[in-house]
Amino acid sequence: MSQNHETSKSDLNLDNKKKKTYLEILGDTILPNHLLIAVLISVGVSLGGYNIGLFLFPSIASDNMVASYSLLLGISGSVLALVICSILFKAKRVLIEEETSSESMKQVFEDLQLNPVEELRLIESDPITKKELEELGVLNSFRALGGEQKK
């Protein structure tokens, strides 16, 4: 009986290890340790490029251009760090596409606390928006939702 208890504890520990805490920064979802590593890589490569420039350029360039060339090498290091981090850390977001329906639009309007009748009136009065929504095939859903709210 005690073995079952121990097994359940180990199962809980495994479940806790699998659960990851994500952060949302500027609308993107990331792991905190990936953010820390990315910042360290970016700072290290950028400052490394700048310091290498300060070391190498005095023998190649004139004295008044050493700081500028070093800064340029540091900026190049930032771009290199961006490429490295984008290769190391893949996107964590999951996009789910679903068919737009009147029910889902009704839920969105409720969540955003918008009046569907007012939104439909604004759409109908703007020919560009009306045309875009017709091309996307969602104008009829707007009309159905707006007509439903008028009743």
HUJOTA-V370051 format. One record per helix or strand of 3 or more residues. SS is the DSSP state (helix for helix, strand for strand). FROM is the first residue (numbers start at 1). TO is the last residue. Records with the same first field share a line. If there is no record, write none. Layout:
SS = FROM-TO + FROM-TO
This chain:
helix = 2-18 + 32-60 + 63-88 + 102-112 + 116-125 + 127-136 + 139-150
strand = 22-25 + 28-31
